[in-house]
Amino acid sequence: MSSIIRPISPHIGIYRKQITSVLSILHRLTGIALYAGTLLLVIFLAVVAYMPTDYEMLHDLIVSAAGRTLLFGWTFSFFFHLLNGIRHLFWDMGKGFTISAVNKTGWLVVVLSLLFTLASWVIAYHNTGVWLYE
Amino acid sequence: MSNEQNVRFRSKLGVVKGLGSAKSGVCHWWAQRVTAVAMIPLSLWFLSAVLTVFISPDVILVAKWLSSPVNALLLVLLLASAFYHAKLGLQVVIEDYVKYPYAKYSLLLANVFFCFACASLSIIAVLKLHFLDIAASAV
C-alpha cells in the first residue's frame, strides 16, 4: 500500500500568496524566533544571578549592532505573535471568521505590530540615548 | 447523544474496541490557550521591564529589581507559561514538518528537554536573587 506513489496536492508552491496564509506562516516563524529568543533571557537571568562580574560583557554584546538587530527582530516577533495570538483567541470564540473580518484584522495586526515595535524602540532610545544603529 | 447515534458515527473497529474519547484530546489545545491568555498581561509587564530595567548596564540595579517579591513572582509565572507555551508550539511544528521517525522523536525529546532545562535554570536564577535578598535584609 505505502509503496504506491500517489499524486499530492501542489500546496504552497503554486498557491497565490494571501494575507491569511502569509500571516499564518508568519505566526509560526515568529513563534520559532521567540523560542530561540528565550535563550537570551535564560542567559541574562543566569548571568545576573551567578556571574554578575560578566554582566558588563553580556550587556555590551546585547547593545552591539548585531545584538540590537536581533532585538529589533524579537521586538517585532513579540508584538506580532502577541497580537495575532489575540486574533486566534477571538477565532476560538467563533468571532471574526468572515473573509472581510479576517482580512481587516490581519492588516490591523501587521500595522499595530510595526507601530508598537517602533514605539518600543523610541522608548528604548529615550531610556538609553541609543538608536537601533548609532 | 443516544447510543445508536454513537455507533452510527463510529468505524466498525472503533465499535468493537468500545473505546471512546479518552477525554484528554483537547489537553494540548487548551493548555496552549491558557498559557496564551496568561501571557497577555505578563508579557506586556515583561516588555516594560526590559525597556526600563533589563536595558540597564548596572547589574546591581537589575539584581535588586529581580529580588522584589512582586517582580520575582510575576517573572516566575511568565517563565513557566512561556516555556510551557513554547514546548507546545514547537512540538506541533516538529510533528508537522519532520517526517522521519528518528529525527522526529529526537527533536520532540530535545524540545521537551530544552524547555524544561531553560525553565528550571531561569526560575532557579530568579529565586536565588529573591531569597538571597531576603537573607541579606534579615541580617
Interface residues (C-beta under 8 A of the other chain):
Chain A: R28 G31 I32 L34 Y35 T38 L39 L41 V42 F44 L45 A46 V48 A49 Y50 P52 Y55 E56 H59 F78 L82 G85 I86 H88 L89 D92 S120 I123 A124 N127 T128
Chain B: R33 A36 V37 M39 I40 S43 L44 L47 L51 T52 F54 I55 P57 V59 V62 A63 L66 L79 A82 F83 A86 G89 L90 V93 C118 L121 S122 I124 A125 V126 K128 L129
